[in-house]
Every structure is written in C-alpha cells, then in structure tokens.
C-alpha cells in the first residue's frame, strides 16, 4: 500500500523539519516548499493527500494557496499554520476553504489528530459524500425546491471542513438533522455525535454538564463525571439553542474553542479536547449581540460558516413529497400500510402557513393517522389548522370596547401562561419556545404579575 504524501509549505526551516519528522513517524512522506511559487509547482507535479501551509509566506498570503487548492484540487485537505492566538486569520482561512488549522508553537498531539482526520477525509473521497447529500432521493432532507437543493449542496461542502458551523432557522425546520448530516458525511463519522439543548440545562449546572466535574467539587458531586465535550471527543458537539447560554458560560466556551482545552469543575489541570462545534438557534443571534445578551467574539467564532434552514412556508412545493415521506415513516412505525390523503385535506395542508414547520407537519399527520378511517385521511382528521395566508384584513381583531393596552396585556398573558404550561413551568424552556431570552421572559412575567402560583389562572 502506497504511503500518503503531504505537502509542507513554510518559509521557516525549523518548522518544516519538525513537521517532516512528525509525519515521517506517522508513515507519511513529505514534499517541502518555501513559498507559493514552489508550492504551485509541487501541486502541478503530483497528487497530495494533505497540505500543511503557513499563513504568512514570503511571496504572498497562505490564504491564496487555500483558495487555489480548494478550486483546483478539491480532494486535497489544507490545514493552516497560524500565529498563536490569531483566531481572526484562522477563521478567514476556514471561510476560504481550509480544512482546519493549528497554531504555533505546534502542539504535536493536536497536529497528529488533525493529520489523521484529514487523511480519513481524503481517503473517503469527498465526491461520494457530495453525491449522497445532493441526491434528493437518497437524502433525509426532502424536497425538490431550489432552497433545499442549496442546503444539501452546502452540507456536502461543510462535511469536508472542520470549521464551526452555525445553523439558523425557525423551530421545526430540521436544524439538528442538518447537524447530524454534516457529522455523518464527514471524517468524524466514526466518533460520537453529541447534541445538547443549551436552553434546557439549569444555569448552575451548565459548566458541569459541558466540561464535567471532579468528585467533591460541589455538593452532590459524589464521583468524577465526564462532560459533554469529553463524551464527544473526536466527534461533533451540537449546541442547540446556543443563544440561551448565560454570559458567564459564553466566556468559558469561547476559551475552549480558542485553546481547545477544557477544565472540569474542581480540577487543577486542563485537558485537551478535539471536537467539531456545530451550533444552532431559532433566535437572531446577531440581534442578541447588539442587545448585549451574546458576546460578539463568541458569535464570530461560532458563525464561521452559516447554514440557514428555510421555513416550510417558503418552499410549499415540497409539501406533497414531505407528506408522502412522513406518512410512510409513521405507518412503518406502526407496522401498517400508509393511508391515502383526501384531496380536500391535501389542499388544506398546501394552503397552511406551518408556523411549526416540518415538525408541526409530522405531528399533524401522526394525529390524523391515528384518527383516520378506511385508510384515508380526511379534512376532519387534520384537526383545527390556523387560517391560511391571505388578506390580512380578514383577521383584523375587534376590541369590542376594550382599550388596546388591556387587550395586548391579556393576549400576552395568555401566550406566556400557555408556554409555561407546555414547558411544565420551566422558564428557560418556555423562553426558548417563545423565541425570547430568559431575561426578557422574567421581565414580562414580573410586569404582568405572573409567578408559579398563577399556574391555575
């Protein structure tokens, strides 16, 4: 079996020698280049399995090389060597198409992990992954709309990178499914995919949940416990509803991303961590930054590449296919044949706005499946749907003598109470359902005089 070959591009002889020795011990041959001109000649002369390139070169910027390799030799992963602590240039390289980066002075264990991951990616062949995800028939992300085709194509590219990805979109659009696909199609797919809803963890336990703790570090810590970063080691950590992270945890998460080190609660030493971060939220994170509720530097670290999941109402042409797919899955779970759909029921679904997106469609169909008779889902089986999109004058509210302020307060109170009841009075979860911050929810509850005693109100 032929040994892999890596291209090393750096103008410092000591760095080139260190990398050459390290890779030789990993049974990897190397070709060295001191500048862009030599690197281009080497790339034109033979195929490489990996390229390690310095960010600053005598005759140009290393990012130029990243772009050229990304366009001309798309099967060759490029990892950048950056100055210590210079995350801005590292992020710029990742956006340009770099696979990953390593900081100077080079940490050899980190380098070895990076190289092994890059070789797995190169050996697996990016074209195969791209075919699976862009082929609509094979992808779990259903839909023939142009917006879903773009999502599948972008996921194919993201799976070849280690750059942090931030997934945006309304609740129910499939953000976690997209995160899982990025993981499954990438070189870390044989390692864990760990998902956590940041809004569902009590603030006082969040550090322990993410980073772990040592026995005796706090009341109730009766044994050492691994955190989610340790559980995801080598794989992907999906931080869902990342907008709900308290500011104190944002600072600690930022350091973990920059330094790739975690310190369990009560520990005296930091430990290395090797995970890919994928985050998501249905909230406007940029607006949260402007409001002072989310750190700008963490936002830039998480939002290196953004993936937006389109709402279902923006791709209505996908609804019939999604209905067929979801009904097949539901029927299979119950080991029964899939029911048909009456034309009136189909028309109602196609004309519905779906505020809860695909998740809501699935819930509606599962309920209808349980209620339908003679293997046909009728309009009545669908239950009450919101009014379809139309002329807004059709839904103008009549106040009937009630002043506007009182009316709005009553509506707000009803909505808050409903969210609290659906969340079993977990205020963090209720805030997530409403798409507002915990601080905003607490303010609104205080303004309206709502506390746990109002549960029966």
Buried (B, 14 or more C-beta within 10 A) or exposed (E): EEEBBBBBBBBEEEBBEBBBEBBEEBEBBBBBBBBBEBBBEBBEEEEBBBBBBBBBBEEEBBBBBBBBBBEEBBBBBBBBBBEEEBBEBBBBBBBBBBBBBBBBEBBBEBBBBBBBBBBBBBEBEBEEBBEBBBEBEEBEBBBEBEBBBEBBEBBBBBBBBBBBBBBBBBBBBBBBBBBBBBBBBBBBBEBBBBBBBBBBBEEEEBBBBBBBBBEEBEEEBEEBBEBBBBBBBBBBBBBBBBBBBBEEBBEBBBBBBBBBEBBBBBBEEBBEBBBBBBBBBBBBBEEBBEEEBBBEBBBBBBBBBEBBBBBBBEBBEBBEBBBEBBBEEBBEEEEEEBBBBBEEBBEBBEBBBBEBBBBBBBBBBBBBBEEBEEEEBBBEBBEEBEEEEEEEEEEEEEEEEEEEEEBEEEEBBEEBBEBBEEBEBBBBBBBBBBBBBBEBBEEBBEEBEBEEEBEEE
